[in-house]
Amino acid sequence: MQFLFEDYALDIDRRELTRRSHQISIGPQVFDLLVYLVQNRERVVSKDDLLEAVWCGRIVSESTLASHINAVRKAVGDSGEKQCLIRTVARKGFRFVSEVREAQTSSDRGPAKLTLPTGSNETSHVPALALPDKPSIAVLAFQNMSGDPEQEYFADGIVEEIITALSRMRWLFVIARNSSFTYKGLVVDVKQVGRELGVRYVLEGGVRKAANRVRITGQLIDAATGMHLWADHFEGSLEDIFDLQDQVTASVVGAIAPKLEQAEIERAKHKPTENLDAYDYYLRAMASLYQWTKESNNEALRLLYRAIELDPNFASAYGVAAWCYIWRKTQGWVADGAQETAETARLARRAVELGKDDAIALSAGGYALAHIFGDLDGGAAFIERALVLNPNLAGTWLNSGWVRVWLGESDVAIEHLARAMRLSPLDPILFRMQGATASAHFFASRYDEASSWAEKALRENPNLQQALRVAAASHALAGRLEEAQKAIARMRQLDPDFRISNMKDRLPTFRRPQDFARYAEGLRKAGVPE
């Protein structure tokens, strides 16, 4: 059965969504949500309806449901503001409001029905990624089995520590947290996860926390066959939580490569702080930061300062706090520019001073020093050190790519950004990687590639000002003035005060004067006032 609406065709049997014959990549639960909304377009479907149809009645958080509805809207070119196709009905649910035609296909053998991926042997039509040339693993978000939504951050933090520990092993390809967490709260087919992320192994598990006790369960699965290679559980008091993490990590490593030297396992036991209270605040901060809103950024900073107060030598907390201020600047949330710049400097310098063996601290601190103060060589050196310590951090490859852009090393930047996207192919902030790639092509005078990558980023985040600027400048220098002016019109809606004369105040420092001059020329041609 096919459903046709607007320029889209939704094929239930082949599990494909296409627009003008071009296939759109769409996740399994997102696909099923779209099918259910289209099939029930004559009525408003409630949250309970969706949970029963797509998640088989499992408890799913409001944020998970909202993110999947937004993903459905994005897949069909809709938005939460316009709601041209999928309308939110206050206190009732959602309704698909576009005109739909049903078209029979040769494979129809009866009434159309919703096919869920869980337990299915059908092959996903999402393009499979090639396996890396070394062992590869994705660690999925552990299920919070505590019955307390407030403990969600704790379960997430356990997984982040396991990912970080595994990532320190240079022989192992580890998918970044932001991509593996896109499956959070979903019933998943491990084989499908392996295909979509391009990994050989998947680790999943659960965390149950009660009073001062915690129980961690985990199982390692061969994604190609679905065979369980290892399963175990660990129990202990919260005072022993780091030891429990070490046991899980060591057991996984032992299952994947029994001959791994014990020294590599010992390296995986390094922890950012021994202060459990400080670590708790750090985990809560990371959970807030990943919401990517102004309010959650403020909350993340509050929690990070509390962690630093409890452990003044917590390098990662300094680095992430500095990064929070960078994000505030890029999003236009700065209240006191001079004060926040000074504070960013203090945090970044403290991060790299304390975190000589902490990849997260060095990466975030180095990026902040390069972005805010133009210390490109120093920032690049700190980031390179972070990559030596942990070559599997997608965020560090992204930071390295950006600094290489500012240094004028476009081809190296593109290589590093491609590595970031491969390590985290489903990253919720993939748009930042795409936007950085657009900038790298722009400064290499490849304007068609630059505008193409900028458009990719803008499809993910239409309000990304950096991508709008690159799109405008690229179109202008390529002679496509109408497209350039459209991009500038959107950018000026977001930042009406942007001028050629204040560009240097808004942008990082460029090593090569000609790069800034080319950028200014393109924006000037696109219509940015002096």
C-alpha positions, 0 to 999 in steps of 0.5 A: 500500500502507498499513501500519496500526499504533497510531493511524498509517497509513503510505501508501507510494504517497502518501508520507504518514504520518498519525495519526488522519487528521492528516498528520505532516510527515516528511522524505524520508529519515526516511520511507524509514527508517520504511518500511524498518523497517516492511516488515522488521519480522520481523527485526533490520535492521542499520546496513548494511541501512539505509545500503544501502536509504535512502542507497544505500550511501553512507558516513553518520556514526553521529550522522547515522544516530542522529539519523534513527532518533530522528526516526523515533521522534519521528514515531510518538510513540516515544522512545529511552527507551521504545522501544515501536515501534522497538527498538535491539538491541545490536550488531545494529541496529534492529527495528520491534516494533509489530503492523502490518496491511497495507491495500490502497489503490486505487493498489496495482498490485503488491508494496509497495516502498521508493521513494527520493526521489533522482532522482524526479520525484514531488512531495513531500507536505511542504507547500511554503513560499511564496517570499519577496518577494526572492531566496532561497537555502539553502546546504547542508552541503558534503561533506567529501571529505577521507576524514578524519571529523576534518575534518568541522568544517572543511567545516562552517566553510567553509559557515558563513562563506559563509552569514554572508557572504551573510546580510550582503546585505540584499536576499537571504533566506538560510536559517539554517545549522541548517535547511540542515544538516538535509540533511547527509549525505543524498542530496537532491533539490534541488527538494524542498529548495527546496519544503521551505525555501521558497527559489529557489536552492540552493548545494551543494559539497564541500571536500577538505583535504589537508596544507596545501592545500584545494580548494573546489567549489560549484554554484548550482542553480535549485531550481524547475527543477533547472538549474545556474546556476553552478559553479566550484572554487577551490584554494589553501593554508590560508594563503589560506583566507579569500581562497578563501571570498571568491571563492566568495561573490563568484561566487555573488553574481555569479550571482544578481544581476550588477548587485549593487554591488561594495561589497556584495561587499566587505562580505561579505569581513569575517572575525571574525579573521585568526588562522587557528589561533584560527579553527580552534578557533572552528570546532571549538567551533561543531561541539561546541556544535551537539551540545547536550549537557553534555559538548559544551558543556564542550568548546566552552568549552574550545575557545573559550577557546583561540581567545581565548588565540590572538586576544584580540580575537576578538569572536565567540568571546567572545560564543559563550562567553557564550552557552555559559554561558547554556545551562549555566544554562538546562539546570541544568549550573552548578557554581559560580553566582557564578563562572559569572555573573561570567565570563558578564559578562566575556565578554559585555561583552568581546564587545560592546566588540570586536564593534561590527561583528560581528553574532554577537558583539553578538547573543550578548553582548546576550542574555547581558547581558539574561538574566543581569543584567537589562540589557534596554535595553542588551541590546536595543540590542546585538541591534538593532545586530546585526540592522542588520548582518545581518538574516538571522541566525535566532538573532539574531531569536530573541534579540530575541524573548526580550528583547522578551518580558522587556520586555513587548512580546509582539506585537513578540516574536511577529513577531520569533520568526516571522521566526526560524522562517521563516529556519530552518524546520527548525532543530534548536532550533526548540523554543526559538523555539516556547517563546519564542512560548508565553511571548509569548502567555502574557504577553499573556494569550492562554493557549490560544495559549500552551499550544498553542505550549508543547505544540509545543515539548514535542513537540520537546523534552519536557525543556524546563523553560521550556515546561513552566512556561508550559504549567502556568501557562497551563492553570492560569489557563485553568482546566485544572488537570489539564493544569497539574498534569501539566506541573508533575509533569514539571517537578518531576522535572527540577527538584525544587528549583523553588519560587515563592520561588526563581523570581527566581533561576532566571528572567530579569528582567521589565520589568513587575512584573505579568508576574512576578506573573501567572507566579507566580500561574499556577504557584502554581495549578498546584501549585508550592510556595511 
